[in-house]
Amino acid sequence: MIGIFGGRFDPVHRAHIEIAVAVADQLNLKEVLWVVSANAVHKPILASAAHRLEMVRLALAELQDPRMKLDDRELCAAERGEDNPSYKTLQSLKEERPNQKWVWILGEDQLQAFTSWQRWGWLIQNMALAACRRPGAAQTDVSQLIAAGSQVISINFKADPVSSSHVRERLARGLPVDELVPQSVARYLAAHDLYQTPTAARHPNSV
């Protein structure tokens, strides 16, 4: 089984890495594909696609976990002027590896919004969902997903309060983020002055 970890990664941080590793370990995944989103339907994107892709590349290089792979297909589709919702990502992966089983890695907020995804019914017929639920958080009712045929796998995930909005807020205030992101990402953020304006701290719901 191969994991798909889609997100804006705006920016990538330690909890993203913790989630990916936890799912890979608990489900014994051969690979986890980090699919960097070109566009976000529910939330704004602040850093450019090129910056976000490079930060994930740096984070995975620093992690040195051979299971973790960077996937830029959604960004490539955007460069061609194509729409690339999640179901198209899964379709293309299934065409490349027709005999493979897939699991999509989700945080609680993504799980809550899943039935708003394009062709979500088709998605759950063709992949499992790995839900990383933070202890103490309100649990999403997945009965509709299960009734529609979804396999929802709960992942044991140690609570980590860091979020992309928290990282951006600290950067906008001129505070260090070395403990929140990989060191290579911290250096990249500093070198490119990313998220240095107050606008970066105005979107508190990003993870």
N, C-alpha and C positions, 0 to 999 in steps of 0.2 A: 504494500500500500504506500502511496505517495501523498504527502501533505501539500496543500496549497495554502499559503499564508499571504493573503492579499491585503493591501492597505496603502494609505498615503505615506506613512512613515515620514511625518512632517514635524520634527525629525524622528529618525529611528532612535530608540533609547533602550535602557537595560531591561525593561519589562517585556518589550517585544522579543528580545533574545531569550529571556527566561521562559516565555510562553512557547516559543518554537522548540526549544530544547526539551521542555517538559512533555510536549505532545510527541515529539520524536522518540523520547525515551519510553513513555508509557504505552504508545501504540506500536513500538518497534518499527518505525518508519524507515524505509530505505533512503528517502530524500524528503526534504521540505523545500518547496519552490517559493521563494519570496517574490511575489508578483506586485511590483510597484504600480499603483494606480495612476493613470493619466488624469482622470477627472474624478471628482467625488460628487455623488448625487445628493447626499444628505448634509455634507459639511464642506466648508471652504478649504481650498488648498492655498498655502502661503508661499512656500518655496517652489522654485521651478522644478520641472521634472528632472532636468539634468542634475541639479543639486541633490534632490532626494535619492535618485538612482545612485549617485556617487557615494553618498553617505551610507547607504545600505551595502554597497560593494566594500567600502572600507570596514564597516562593522563585521561583515562576514569574513573578510580576510583576517581581521584581528582575532575573531573567534576561533578560526582554524578547526571547524567541525565539518568534515567532508560531506556530511548529510545535507548541509545548508547550501542551496544554490540560488543565485540571482536570476530572475526571469523578467525580461524587459518587453514582453510581447504586447502588453497594453500600451506602453509608451510608443513602441514602433507603429502600432495601429493608429494612434493619435497623430503621429507625424505624417502618416499617409492620408490623414483626413477622415479616418474611419471611426465609427462608434465601436466601443469594445466593452460592453457590459460583461459581468461575470460569467454568464452562460456561454458567451462566445469564447471566453478564455478556456472554460472547461471543454467546449466542443473541439477547440484546436488541440488541446492536450490529448483528448481521447483519439483524435485522428492520428496524432504522432505515436501514441502508445495504446493501441486498441484493446489490449488484453490486461491493462493495468486497472487496479482499483484506486479510488481517490477519496480523500477526506479533506474538507475545507475547514481551516482553523479559524475560529470565531471568538471574539470577545463578547461580553454580555451585551454591549450596546448594539453590536452587529447582529447578534441573535434576536434581540428585540425587534429589529427592523427587517428581519430576513424575508418576511412575507411581502415586503414592498419591493424586493429585488425583481428585476425582469425575469420572467419565466422561472420563478422560484419552484414551482411544482415540478418542472422538468429537472431542475438542479438536484432536488432531493431524491429523485428517482435514479440519479446517476452518480451520486456521491454520498458519503456520510458527512456528518457535521461533528467536529470536535469543539466542544464548548468549554472555554476557559472562564470559569466563574469565580469571581473574587469572593472569598469568605465574608459573610456579613452583609453582602449586597442583596437587594431584592432579586429573587430568582424569576427568570422569565418563564411564563407558561408555555411549554413546548407541545402541549396536547394537540394543537392544530397541525403541527409539523409531523408528529408521530402518526396521527390519523391519516395524513396524506402519504405516509409511507417512508418517512425519514428515519434514519438511524442517528440518534443524537447521543454522542459519547461525552460524558462529563470528565473533564481533566482535573486532577488534583493540582491546584496552582496556589503557591504561597502568595498571600496578599502583598502587593507592591504598589505604593501610592503614586509612583511616578507616572506621568502622562506627557504626551507631546505638548499639551498646553502649558503644563508646569515648566517644562524645559524652555519653551518660548517666553514665558513670563519672566523667568530668571534672566534670560539673555536680554530681554527688553529693559530690565532694571540694571543691567551691567553686572549681574552676579554670576559666579562660576557655576558650571554644570558638569564638572569633571566626574562627579560621582553618579551622575544620572545617565550619561551616554558613554560609549566606548571612547578610549583616549584618542584614537584616530579621528573619530567624529568630532570630539571636542576641538581638536586642532583645526579641523576643516571649518567648523562653525566660526571660529575666531578668525581664520584666514580670509573668510569671505563675508564677514560681518553680517551673518544671517540672523534674522529675527531681532534686529536691533531697535526697531521702532515699536511704540506702544500698540500699534495695530496687531502685532503678533500675540498679544496677551488677551485679546478680546473674544476668543473663542474657547471657553472653558470646558467644553464637552469632548474635546478630542482626546484620543488615547494613544 
